Amino acid sequence: MVYLSKSKYCSLWQCPKIAWLRKYKPKELNLDYGCLSRMEVGNEVGDLAMGLFGDYVEVTAYDGDKLDLHKMIENTQYEMNKGTNVICEASFDYNGLYCAVDILKKENDGWAIYEVKSSTKHADRQDDKPVYIADIAYQKYVLEHCGVKPTGTYLVCINGDYIFDGTLDINKLFTVSDTAEAVATEEKNIEANLFIAEKLLNSSVEPDIDLSVNCKNPYLCGFWKYCSKHIPEQSVFNLYRMRFSQKIKYYRQGLINYEDLLYSQKITNDKQLRQMEFALQDKGTYIEKDNIRDFLETLSYPLYFLDFETMQPAIPVFVGTKPYTQIPFQYSLHYIENEGGELKHKEFLAESGTDPRRALAERLCADIPMNVCVTAYNKAFECTRIKELAETYPDLAEHLLNIRDNIVDLLVPFQAGYYYNREMGGSFSIKSVLPAIFPNDPSLDYHNLEGVHNGSEAMSVFPKIQFMEPAEKESARHNLLKYCELDTYAMVKVWAELVRAAK
């Protein structure tokens, strides 16, 4: 007998090796902060969706800090016998096959299955992810074998077109799709998948499943580090701007390390060739002085360095926003008024729990005069946020759009290949460029920061500050300010290095 939850079944459906590793080598699972945050968002969305059909009973039960599955199954049967119309986390077990239905709704002589996902769905894009269909088909299979008659199968997603008007309407926030046709097709694969599961999971022998295009999304896996441990650090998988499918193609051809790739002469991209050549032989720093000078001539004093931090509430909380709208809540601004002038700094951090956009936009207009040169690193992000602020606040639009139109991208000289050294490893993000240029400066090391070390952490911390005690709140705000300040200070240091290199 094989024991499977619906999450383990979906893991098996995506890649049998994932299911095996989850059972036999769970410590190898490596989920980054972003993955954990997405799981947290999924729980928040799932809890809200429980009220879609009015009153409900949730049967979740715990034994200590672990789910009590036996009690949940018992509670489910009790509520069904009682005639409860909507049961959330309704739990069933059939010969070791376990599932908890997000929403089980009584309909006529049976029960409808509603699976809730935190992903968005738009009116012009209706296709459902295949793994969602596999998930629902598995639930239907288990319920049928438990003697429950499924009268329908539905997928509940967030309506990506929903605009919050100040009063949350969950019937408009969520979109419900009938998955009957797709589930009927997928059901035909369940018995075969269960046969594979029983053979695979009852064996302690690790399945011989190699890397494939399915490994592209680490969120669906979490075992990339383990499965790729045989790959050298300098490999095709680290090459700059190459499609993952192409990397897999070279890998399958045995073209894995940089030596083999260079010898094959299949790589013709100048930046990729430079990346491999510099990795194999430390050639110092590659500099195209003329191109760097041309870039620097696009800058002028006073010179500003700008960076935003944003959050993306899955459930919109501010009027006029949609699910997962990027909400800027903080910025850091370093600036130099004239050549050789003093480096100065300004910053803004909104109050958690309030709509930060108006206050941020006003302060930005106060801190950055019109018609001055502003730099950002990967400016598309900052430019888009400023454009959105201008659309939201027409009275500030002229000033905001002027700021946007005068932003120069500090990423350009690195992305264009004007400046490169081996430590960049083919990545031109500020988090890669900074330590590559200044490897021994602890003041520029993000790891030395407290509490907030990257944008994902900042995005997660800020909305929670409103619920913190005063001392914890003060500490969290301090950590956010220091993180964002380092982002723009890093830009200043990188710019200064370009000026030095051009000489």
C-alpha positions as CSV (number, residue, x, y, z in Angstrom):
1,M,0.0,0.0,0.0
2,V,1.2,3.5,-0.8
3,Y,0.3,6.6,1.3
4,L,-0.4,9.7,-0.7
5,S,-1.8,13.2,0.0
6,K,-3.0,15.3,-2.8
7,S,0.2,17.4,-2.6
8,K,2.4,14.3,-2.9
9,Y,0.3,13.1,-5.7
10,C,0.8,16.4,-7.5
11,S,4.5,16.1,-6.8
12,L,4.5,12.7,-8.4
13,W,2.5,14.0,-11.3
14,Q,5.1,16.8,-12.0
15,C,8.1,14.5,-11.4
16,P,8.2,11.1,-9.7
17,K,11.6,11.9,-8.3
18,I,10.1,14.9,-6.3
19,A,7.7,12.5,-4.6
20,W,10.5,10.0,-3.8
21,L,12.8,12.7,-2.4
22,R,10.0,14.2,-0.3
23,K,9.6,10.7,1.4
24,Y,13.2,9.5,1.6
25,K,15.3,12.7,1.6
26,P,13.1,15.5,2.9
27,K,16.0,17.4,4.4
28,E,17.3,18.0,0.9
29,L,14.2,20.2,0.2
30,N,15.4,23.8,-0.3
31,L,12.7,26.4,-0.3
32,D,13.8,30.0,-0.5
33,Y,12.2,32.9,1.3
34,G,10.1,33.7,-1.7
35,C,8.6,30.2,-1.9
36,L,7.7,30.3,1.8
37,S,6.1,33.7,1.3
38,R,4.0,32.4,-1.5
39,M,2.8,29.5,0.7
40,E,1.8,32.0,3.3
41,V,-0.1,34.0,0.7
42,G,-1.8,30.7,-0.4
43,N,-3.0,30.1,3.1
44,E,-4.4,33.6,3.4
45,V,-6.3,33.3,0.1
46,G,-7.6,29.9,1.0
47,D,-8.9,31.2,4.3
48,L,-10.8,34.0,2.6
49,A,-12.3,31.8,-0.1
50,M,-14.0,29.6,2.6
51,G,-16.7,32.3,2.8
52,L,-17.6,32.2,-0.9
53,F,-20.8,30.3,-0.4
54,G,-21.9,31.8,2.9
55,D,-21.8,29.9,6.2
56,Y,-19.3,27.1,6.4
57,V,-17.7,24.7,8.9
58,E,-14.0,24.2,8.8
59,V,-13.0,20.7,10.0
60,T,-9.2,21.3,10.5
61,A,-7.9,19.7,13.7
62,Y,-4.5,19.5,15.3
63,D,-2.6,17.1,17.5
64,G,-0.1,19.4,19.0
65,D,1.5,21.4,16.1
66,K,0.6,18.7,13.5
67,L,-2.6,18.2,11.6
68,D,-4.8,15.4,13.1
69,L,-5.9,13.8,9.9
70,H,-7.9,11.1,11.6
71,K,-9.9,13.7,13.5
72,M,-10.4,15.8,10.3
73,I,-11.8,12.7,8.5
74,E,-14.1,12.0,11.5
75,N,-15.2,15.6,11.6
76,T,-15.9,15.6,7.9
77,Q,-18.2,12.6,8.1
78,Y,-20.0,14.1,11.1
79,E,-20.7,17.3,9.2
80,M,-21.8,15.5,6.0
81,N,-24.2,13.3,8.1
82,K,-25.4,16.4,9.9
83,G,-26.4,18.0,6.5
84,T,-23.9,20.9,6.7
85,N,-24.0,22.6,3.3
86,V,-20.4,23.9,3.0
87,I,-17.4,22.0,4.6
88,C,-13.9,23.4,4.3
89,E,-10.8,21.2,4.4
90,A,-13.2,18.2,4.1
91,S,-11.0,15.2,4.5
92,F,-11.1,11.7,3.1
93,D,-9.0,8.6,3.0
94,Y,-9.2,5.6,0.7
95,N,-6.6,2.9,1.2
96,G,-3.9,5.4,2.1
97,L,-4.9,8.0,-0.5
98,Y,-5.7,11.1,1.5
99,C,-7.1,14.5,0.4
100,A,-8.5,17.6,2.0
101,V,-11.0,19.4,-0.2
102,D,-10.6,23.2,0.1
103,I,-14.4,23.7,-0.2
104,L,-16.9,20.8,-0.4
105,K,-20.4,22.1,-1.2
106,K,-23.6,20.1,-0.9
107,E,-25.5,20.0,-4.2
108,N,-28.7,18.0,-4.8
109,D,-27.8,14.4,-4.3
110,G,-24.0,14.9,-4.1
111,W,-21.2,17.2,-3.4
112,A,-19.2,19.7,-5.5
113,I,-15.4,20.0,-5.2
114,Y,-13.9,23.5,-5.2
115,E,-10.1,23.8,-5.3
116,V,-8.7,27.2,-4.3
117,K,-5.5,28.6,-5.8
118,S,-3.8,31.9,-5.1
119,S,-2.8,32.4,-8.8
120,T,-4.7,35.0,-10.9
121,K,-7.0,34.4,-13.8
122,H,-7.9,37.0,-16.4
123,A,-11.0,37.3,-18.7
124,D,-8.8,37.1,-21.8
125,R,-6.7,34.1,-20.5
126,Q,-8.7,31.1,-19.5
127,D,-6.4,28.1,-19.6
128,D,-5.9,26.3,-16.3
129,K,-2.5,25.0,-15.3
130,P,-2.4,21.2,-15.9
131,V,-1.2,20.5,-12.4
132,Y,-4.3,22.1,-11.0
133,I,-6.5,19.8,-13.1
134,A,-4.4,16.8,-11.8
135,D,-5.0,18.0,-8.3
136,I,-8.8,18.2,-8.7
137,A,-8.9,14.8,-10.6
138,Y,-7.1,13.1,-7.7
139,Q,-9.6,14.6,-5.2
140,K,-12.5,13.4,-7.3
141,Y,-11.0,9.9,-7.5
142,V,-10.6,9.7,-3.7
143,L,-14.1,10.9,-3.0
144,E,-15.7,8.5,-5.4
145,H,-13.9,5.6,-3.8
146,C,-15.1,6.8,-0.4
147,G,-18.7,6.5,-1.6
148,V,-19.2,10.3,-2.1
149,K,-20.8,11.4,-5.3
150,P,-19.0,14.4,-6.8
151,T,-21.6,16.5,-8.7
152,G,-19.1,19.0,-10.1
153,T,-15.4,20.0,-10.0
154,Y,-14.4,23.6,-9.9
155,L,-11.2,25.7,-9.8
156,V,-11.3,28.9,-7.7
157,C,-8.7,31.5,-8.6
158,I,-8.2,35.2,-7.9
159,N,-9.8,37.5,-10.5
160,G,-6.8,39.4,-11.9
161,D,-9.2,42.1,-13.3
162,Y,-10.9,42.8,-9.9
163,I,-10.5,46.4,-8.8
164,F,-10.9,47.1,-5.0
165,D,-13.4,49.9,-4.4
166,G,-13.0,50.1,-0.6
167,T,-15.3,47.2,0.2
168,L,-14.0,43.7,-0.5
169,D,-16.4,41.6,-2.5
170,I,-15.1,38.1,-2.5
171,N,-17.6,37.0,-5.1
172,K,-16.0,39.4,-7.5
173,L,-12.5,38.8,-6.1
174,F,-12.6,35.2,-7.0
175,T,-13.4,33.6,-10.3
176,V,-14.8,30.0,-10.4
177,S,-14.2,27.8,-13.4
178,D,-15.9,24.5,-14.3
179,T,-13.1,21.9,-14.8
180,A,-15.4,18.9,-15.6
181,E,-14.1,18.3,-19.1
182,A,-10.4,18.7,-18.3
183,V,-10.8,16.5,-15.1
184,A,-12.6,13.8,-17.1
185,T,-9.6,13.6,-19.4
186,E,-7.0,13.6,-16.6
187,E,-8.9,11.0,-14.6
188,K,-7.8,8.4,-17.2
189,N,-4.2,8.8,-16.0
190,I,-4.8,8.3,-12.3
191,E,-4.6,4.5,-12.0
192,A,-1.3,4.5,-14.0
193,N,0.1,7.3,-11.8
194,L,-0.9,5.4,-8.6
195,F,0.8,2.2,-10.0
196,I,4.0,4.3,-10.5
197,A,3.6,5.7,-7.0
198,E,3.3,2.4,-5.4
199,K,6.3,0.9,-7.2
200,L,8.4,4.0,-6.7
201,L,7.6,5.0,-3.1
202,N,7.8,1.5,-1.7
203,S,11.4,1.3,-2.9
204,S,14.3,2.9,-1.1
205,V,16.2,3.0,-4.4
206,E,16.4,6.5,-5.8
207,P,14.7,6.8,-9.2
208,D,17.1,7.4,-12.1
209,I,15.4,10.6,-13.4
210,D,17.7,13.2,-15.0
211,L,17.3,16.9,-15.2
212,S,14.7,18.1,-17.7
213,V,12.8,21.2,-18.9
214,N,10.4,20.5,-16.0
215,C,13.1,21.6,-13.6
216,K,12.8,25.2,-14.6
217,N,10.5,26.3,-11.8
218,P,12.1,25.7,-8.4
219,Y,8.8,26.6,-6.7
220,L,7.3,23.4,-8.0
221,C,10.2,21.4,-6.9
222,G,12.7,22.6,-4.3
223,F,15.2,19.9,-5.0
224,W,17.2,21.5,-7.8
225,K,20.3,21.9,-5.6
226,Y,20.2,18.2,-4.8
227,C,19.4,17.0,-8.3
228,S,22.1,19.2,-9.9
229,K,24.9,18.4,-7.3
230,H,26.8,16.6,-10.1
231,I,26.9,19.8,-12.2
232,P,30.1,21.9,-11.9
233,E,29.8,25.4,-10.7
234,Q,30.9,26.7,-14.1
235,S,28.2,25.1,-16.2
236,V,25.8,25.7,-19.0
237,F,23.1,26.4,-16.4
238,N,24.9,29.6,-15.3
239,L,25.2,31.0,-18.8
240,Y,23.8,34.5,-19.2
241,R,20.6,35.0,-21.1
242,M,20.0,31.5,-22.5
243,R,16.6,29.8,-22.4
244,F,16.4,27.0,-19.9
245,S,15.2,24.6,-22.6
246,Q,18.4,25.4,-24.6
247,K,20.5,24.7,-21.5
248,I,18.9,21.4,-21.1
249,K,19.5,20.6,-24.7
250,Y,23.2,21.3,-24.4
251,Y,23.2,19.3,-21.1
252,R,21.7,16.3,-22.8
253,Q,24.4,16.6,-25.5
254,G,27.1,16.4,-22.8
255,L,28.0,20.0,-23.3
256,I,28.0,20.9,-19.6
257,N,31.2,22.6,-18.4
258,Y,32.6,25.8,-20.0
259,E,35.6,23.9,-21.6
260,D,33.3,21.6,-23.5
261,L,31.0,24.4,-24.5
262,L,33.9,26.6,-25.8
263,Y,35.4,23.6,-27.6
264,S,32.1,22.8,-29.3
265,Q,32.1,26.3,-30.9
266,K,28.3,26.3,-30.6
267,I,28.2,29.3,-28.4
268,T,28.4,32.5,-30.5
269,N,27.0,35.1,-28.1
270,D,29.9,37.6,-27.2
271,K,28.8,38.0,-23.6
272,Q,28.4,34.3,-23.0
273,L,31.8,33.6,-24.6
274,R,33.4,36.3,-22.4
275,Q,31.7,34.8,-19.4
276,M,33.2,31.4,-20.0
277,E,36.7,32.7,-21.0
278,F,37.0,34.9,-17.9
279,A,35.8,32.0,-15.7
280,L,38.4,29.6,-17.1
281,Q,41.2,32.1,-16.9
282,D,41.1,35.2,-14.7
283,K,41.7,38.0,-17.1
284,G,41.0,40.7,-14.6
285,T,38.4,43.2,-15.6
286,Y,37.2,43.7,-19.1
287,I,36.6,47.3,-19.8
288,E,35.4,49.2,-22.9
289,K,36.4,52.7,-21.9
290,D,34.9,54.5,-24.8
291,N,31.5,53.0,-24.4
292,I,31.6,53.6,-20.6
293,R,32.6,57.3,-21.3
294,D,29.7,57.6,-23.7
295,F,27.3,56.2,-21.1
296,L,28.6,58.5,-18.4
297,E,28.1,61.5,-20.7
298,T,24.3,60.8,-20.5
299,L,24.5,61.6,-16.8
300,S,24.6,65.1,-15.3
301,Y,24.7,67.0,-12.0
302,P,22.8,67.1,-9.7
303,L,22.9,63.3,-9.9
304,Y,20.3,61.2,-8.1
305,F,20.3,57.5,-7.3
306,L,16.8,56.0,-6.7
307,D,15.5,52.7,-5.5
308,F,11.9,51.6,-4.5
309,E,10.7,48.8,-2.3
310,T,7.2,47.5,-2.9
311,M,4.7,45.0,-1.7
312,Q,2.2,42.9,-3.7
313,P,-1.0,42.1,-1.7
314,A,-2.7,39.1,-3.2
315,I,-5.9,40.4,-1.7
316,P,-6.1,44.2,-2.5
317,V,-6.4,46.5,0.4
318,F,-6.1,49.9,-1.2
319,V,-8.8,51.6,-3.3
320,G,-8.2,51.4,-7.0
321,T,-5.7,48.5,-6.8
322,K,-5.9,44.9,-8.2
323,P,-4.7,41.7,-6.8
324,Y,-0.9,41.6,-6.7
325,T,-0.6,45.3,-7.6
326,Q,3.0,46.5,-6.9
327,I,2.6,49.1,-4.1
328,P,5.7,51.2,-3.5
329,F,6.0,51.9,0.3
330,Q,9.6,53.0,0.5
331,Y,12.5,54.6,-1.3
332,S,16.1,55.5,-0.8
333,L,17.7,58.5,-2.6
334,H,21.4,59.3,-2.6
335,Y,22.4,62.4,-4.5
336,I,25.4,64.6,-5.4
337,E,24.7,68.2,-6.3
338,N,27.9,68.9,-8.2
339,E,31.1,67.2,-9.4
340,G,33.2,66.4,-6.4
341,G,30.3,67.4,-4.1
342,E,29.3,65.7,-0.9
343,L,27.2,62.6,-1.1
344,K,23.8,63.2,0.5
345,H,20.9,60.9,1.4
346,K,17.1,61.2,1.7
347,E,14.7,58.4,2.4
348,F,11.0,57.7,2.8
349,L,9.2,54.8,4.6
350,A,5.4,54.8,4.9
351,E,3.4,53.8,7.9
352,S,2.5,50.2,7.7
353,G,-1.3,49.6,7.5
354,T,-2.0,52.8,5.5
355,D,-2.0,53.4,1.8
356,P,1.5,54.6,1.2
357,R,1.2,55.8,-2.4
358,R,0.1,59.4,-2.0
359,A,2.6,60.2,0.8
360,L,5.4,58.5,-1.2
361,A,4.5,60.3,-4.4
362,E,4.4,63.7,-2.7
363,R,7.7,63.2,-0.9
364,L,9.3,62.0,-4.1
365,C,8.3,65.2,-5.9
366,A,9.6,67.2,-3.0
367,D,13.0,65.3,-2.9
368,I,13.7,65.2,-6.6
369,P,13.4,68.5,-8.6
370,M,12.2,68.5,-12.1
371,N,14.6,68.2,-15.0
372,V,17.4,66.6,-13.1
373,C,19.3,63.3,-13.9
374,V,18.1,60.3,-11.9
375,T,19.6,56.8,-12.1
376,A,18.0,53.5,-11.2
377,Y,19.3,50.0,-11.5
378,N,17.1,48.1,-14.0
379,K,15.0,51.3,-14.4
380,A,11.9,49.6,-15.9
381,F,10.8,48.8,-12.4
382,E,11.1,52.4,-11.0
383,C,9.7,53.9,-14.2
384,T,6.6,51.7,-14.2
385,R,5.9,52.4,-10.5
386,I,6.2,56.2,-11.1
387,K,3.9,56.0,-14.2
388,E,1.3,54.2,-12.0
389,L,1.6,56.8,-9.4
390,A,1.1,59.5,-12.0
391,E,-2.0,57.8,-13.3
392,T,-3.4,57.5,-9.7
393,Y,-2.6,61.1,-8.7
394,P,-3.1,63.4,-11.8
395,D,-2.3,66.5,-9.8
396,L,1.3,65.1,-9.3
397,A,1.5,63.6,-12.8
398,E,3.6,66.4,-14.5
399,H,6.3,66.2,-11.9
400,L,6.3,62.4,-11.6
401,L,6.5,61.9,-15.3
402,N,9.3,64.4,-15.5
403,I,11.2,62.3,-13.0
404,R,10.5,59.2,-15.0
405,D,11.5,60.7,-18.3
406,N,14.9,61.7,-16.8
407,I,15.9,58.3,-15.4
408,V,19.0,56.7,-16.8
409,D,19.6,52.9,-16.3
410,L,22.8,52.1,-14.4
411,L,22.4,48.5,-15.5
412,V,23.2,49.4,-19.1
413,P,27.1,49.4,-19.1
414,F,27.1,46.0,-17.4
415,Q,24.3,44.4,-19.4
416,A,25.9,45.7,-22.6
417,G,29.2,44.1,-21.6
418,Y,31.2,47.3,-21.2
419,Y,32.4,46.2,-17.8
420,Y,32.9,42.6,-16.7
421,N,34.9,40.4,-14.4
422,R,34.7,36.7,-13.6
423,E,33.1,37.2,-10.2
424,M,29.9,38.5,-11.8
425,G,29.3,35.0,-13.0
426,G,27.2,36.1,-15.9
427,S,24.7,38.0,-13.7
428,F,24.4,41.7,-13.9
429,S,22.0,42.3,-11.0
430,I,23.2,44.8,-8.4
431,K,23.5,41.9,-5.9
432,S,26.1,40.3,-8.3
433,V,27.9,43.3,-9.6
434,L,28.5,44.9,-6.2
435,P,30.4,42.0,-4.5
436,A,32.3,41.3,-7.8
437,I,33.7,44.9,-7.8
438,F,34.1,45.2,-4.0
439,P,34.6,41.7,-2.7
440,N,36.2,42.7,0.7
441,D,34.1,45.6,1.8
442,P,31.8,44.5,4.8
443,S,29.8,47.7,4.5
444,L,28.6,46.6,1.1
445,D,27.7,43.0,2.1
446,Y,24.0,42.5,2.2
447,H,24.6,39.4,4.5
448,N,25.7,41.8,7.2
449,L,22.4,43.5,7.4
450,E,19.9,42.7,10.2
451,G,16.4,41.4,9.5
452,V,16.0,42.4,5.8
453,H,18.5,41.2,3.2
454,N,16.6,41.3,0.0
455,G,13.4,42.6,-1.7
456,S,11.3,39.5,-0.9
457,E,12.0,40.0,2.8
458,A,11.2,43.7,2.6
459,M,8.0,42.9,0.9
460,S,7.0,40.5,3.6
461,V,8.1,42.5,6.6
462,F,6.5,45.9,5.8
463,P,2.8,44.9,6.0
464,K,3.4,43.0,9.2
465,I,4.8,46.1,11.1
466,Q,1.3,47.4,11.9
467,F,0.8,44.4,14.1
468,M,4.1,44.6,16.0
469,E,4.9,45.8,19.5
470,P,6.6,49.2,19.6
471,A,10.2,47.9,20.1
472,E,9.8,45.3,17.4
473,K,8.2,47.9,15.1
474,E,11.1,50.3,15.6
475,S,13.6,47.5,14.8
476,A,11.8,46.4,11.7
477,R,11.6,50.0,10.3
478,H,15.3,50.5,11.0
479,N,16.1,47.3,9.2
480,L,14.0,48.3,6.2
481,L,15.6,51.7,6.0
482,K,19.2,50.2,6.2
483,Y,18.4,47.7,3.5
484,C,17.0,50.2,1.0
485,E,19.8,52.7,1.8
486,L,22.4,50.0,0.9
487,D,20.6,49.5,-2.5
488,T,21.2,53.2,-3.5
489,Y,24.6,53.4,-1.8
490,A,25.6,50.3,-3.9
491,M,24.5,52.2,-7.0
492,V,26.7,55.2,-6.0
493,K,29.7,52.9,-5.5
494,V,29.1,51.1,-8.9
495,W,28.8,54.5,-10.6
496,A,32.0,55.7,-9.0
497,E,33.8,52.5,-10.3
498,L,32.6,53.3,-13.8
499,V,34.0,56.8,-13.5
500,R,37.3,55.3,-12.4
501,A,37.3,52.7,-15.1
502,A,36.6,55.3,-17.8
503,K,39.8,57.2,-16.8
